[in-house]
Amino acid sequence: MNKYILITLFTFCCAQVFGQSITINDLTNISNLPNDEAHNYVVAGKGFKQEYLQDVGGNTIEHLHKTGTDKKEESLIIGECTKLSNGTILRTVTYKSQTTQHLFNLITQAKSVGLKMNIQGADAVNNIYMFDNNFFHITIKVNRDNTFGSVVVKQKEFLGFD
């Protein structure tokens, strides 16, 4: 009996330790969704709350946030897009976190899903990691003092041949 209580307790503790709410696959999936579907996905499924809406050139950009159990903020920006002349919409999703371990986890996930790391470098403020494939360009920046960082996922124009 004690063994089951210990296993249950250990399971709940581990669930609290790993509190990352967004994965690299979530970010790429969100970038493929229209704004209303992306909103539903992150609000209902990931626990984010709408902070405010912003109108930029007739396009509605939504800013969402989430406060973790450690009281550190995560934020998500959806709705940024570029409309091509053929009507295709290329979306951009931006994720920001005050927990740099989440960002390092996203770097590991990007490598494990087969994204090619094009650049690993630094500027005066951030360590910069750039990943790429045929569909996405992903830039991960982690502040050099490890206090915050961001992930920007941009859809790429894909020219398919029929």
MOHULIN-V591336 format. One record per residue. N is the residue number from 1. SS is DSSP state (alpha for helix, beta for strand, coil for the rest). NEAR is the number of other C-alpha atoms within 12 Angstrom. Layout:
{{N & SS & NEAR} {N & SS & NEAR}}
//
This chain:
{{1 & coil & 7} {2 & alpha & 8} {3 & alpha & 9} {4 & alpha & 10} {5 & alpha & 11} {6 & alpha & 12} {7 & alpha & 13} {8 & alpha & 14} {9 & alpha & 14} {10 & alpha & 14} {11 & alpha & 14} {12 & alpha & 14} {13 & alpha & 13} {14 & alpha & 13} {15 & alpha & 14} {16 & alpha & 15} {17 & alpha & 16} {18 & coil & 18} {19 & coil & 27} {20 & coil & 31} {21 & coil & 36} {22 & coil & 36} {23 & coil & 27} {24 & alpha & 37} {25 & alpha & 23} {26 & alpha & 27} {27 & alpha & 38} {28 & alpha & 36} {29 & alpha & 26} {30 & alpha & 39} {31 & alpha & 39} {32 & coil & 30} {33 & coil & 26} {34 & coil & 24} {35 & alpha & 29} {36 & alpha & 19} {37 & alpha & 18} {38 & alpha & 34} {39 & alpha & 32} {40 & alpha & 21} {41 & alpha & 27} {42 & alpha & 36} {43 & alpha & 27} {44 & alpha & 14} {45 & alpha & 16} {46 & coil & 27} {47 & coil & 23} {48 & coil & 29} {49 & beta & 25} {50 & beta & 23} {51 & beta & 20} {52 & beta & 16} {53 & beta & 21} {54 & beta & 18} {55 & beta & 13} {56 & beta & 13} {57 & coil & 12} {58 & coil & 13} {59 & beta & 18} {60 & beta & 20} {61 & beta & 29} {62 & beta & 33} {63 & beta & 30} {64 & beta & 33} {65 & beta & 31} {66 & beta & 30} {67 & beta & 24} {68 & coil & 24} {69 & coil & 16} {70 & coil & 16} {71 & coil & 13} {72 & coil & 21} {73 & beta & 28} {74 & beta & 37} {75 & beta & 36} {76 & beta & 43} {77 & beta & 39} {78 & beta & 46} {79 & beta & 36} {80 & beta & 35} {81 & beta & 31} {82 & beta & 22} {83 & beta & 19} {84 & coil & 13} {85 & coil & 9} {86 & coil & 10} {87 & coil & 10} {88 & coil & 16} {89 & beta & 24} {90 & beta & 30} {91 & beta & 35} {92 & beta & 37} {93 & beta & 44} {94 & beta & 38} {95 & beta & 44} {96 & beta & 37} {97 & beta & 40} {98 & coil & 30} {99 & coil & 32} {100 & alpha & 30} {101 & alpha & 23} {102 & alpha & 35} {103 & alpha & 36} {104 & alpha & 29} {105 & alpha & 24} {106 & alpha & 40} {107 & alpha & 34} {108 & alpha & 21} {109 & alpha & 24} {110 & alpha & 33} {111 & alpha & 22} {112 & alpha & 16} {113 & coil & 18} {114 & coil & 17} {115 & coil & 27} {116 & beta & 24} {117 & beta & 25} {118 & beta & 18} {119 & beta & 18} {120 & beta & 18} {121 & beta & 18} {122 & beta & 16} {123 & coil & 13} {124 & coil & 12} {125 & coil & 16} {126 & beta & 22} {127 & beta & 28} {128 & beta & 28} {129 & beta & 33} {130 & beta & 30} {131 & beta & 33} {132 & beta & 26} {133 & coil & 23} {134 & coil & 17} {135 & coil & 24} {136 & beta & 33} {137 & beta & 34} {138 & beta & 38} {139 & beta & 38} {140 & beta & 42} {141 & beta & 39} {142 & beta & 37} {143 & beta & 27} {144 & coil & 17} {145 & coil & 15} {146 & coil & 20} {147 & coil & 22} {148 & coil & 28} {149 & beta & 34} {150 & beta & 38} {151 & beta & 43} {152 & beta & 37} {153 & beta & 41} {154 & beta & 35} {155 & beta & 32} {156 & coil & 25} {157 & coil & 21} {158 & coil & 15} {159 & coil & 10} {160 & coil & 7} {161 & coil & 4} {162 & coil & 3}}
//
